[in-house]
């Protein structure tokens, strides 16, 4: 009887151990699912990483226009989270992306868009696809610079991060009236904590997703710049 009790006791302990392990596995899977839950920021980072991976794996010197536009359209939510200060940038960016998305029905790649305007001598013409591509590229760069400033060791305020990014990327190409309006609107920017709340991120998760975007978007921006340079088009406009 003692021997039977011994084995029963061991069996019961083993069953408890198995149930505990299963419960922990279920919790881990639940946590994993929670971690995989997409946020606006993670969706943007993922979209640009997919383009960046394609550039690296296939040594691309050109990009498909429609997938590029679809990735860019996700960035609009970031401008909206910045409020009035970037309302003009949001409106301009969204309109330009929309134009290029419509153009993707006719053109397959970024180079085909630029080559079309080169042929028709409309590269820098107001409303041309090539000009709009240039403005979209600036929008991507603006967000990239803002994120870099936001994640700097100084942990600067969103106002400082955004102001510096705007001055570096967009201000040289905007009129005095636009620059003045943006400057005045900077006071309405949300705080760091409010931005993270709007994006459904924590400090840790935002750091991860912003760095993903910074790295991936740099590859995309470089492709666009090289496209212009290879065709003798300056980048200072």
Secondary structure, DSSP 8 states (H G I E B T S, - for coil): -HHHHHHHHHHHHHHHHHHHHHHHHHHHHHHHHHHH---HHHHHHHHHHHHHHHHHHTT-SS-BHHHHHHHHHHTHHHHHHTGGGGHHHHHHHHHHHHHHHHHTTT-SBHHHHHHHHHHHT-TTSTT-HHHHHHHHHHHHHHHHHHHHHHTSTT---HHHHHHHHHHHHTGGGS-HHHHHHHHHHGGG---HHHHHHHTT--HHHHHHHHHHHHHHHHHHHHHHHHHHHHTT--S--
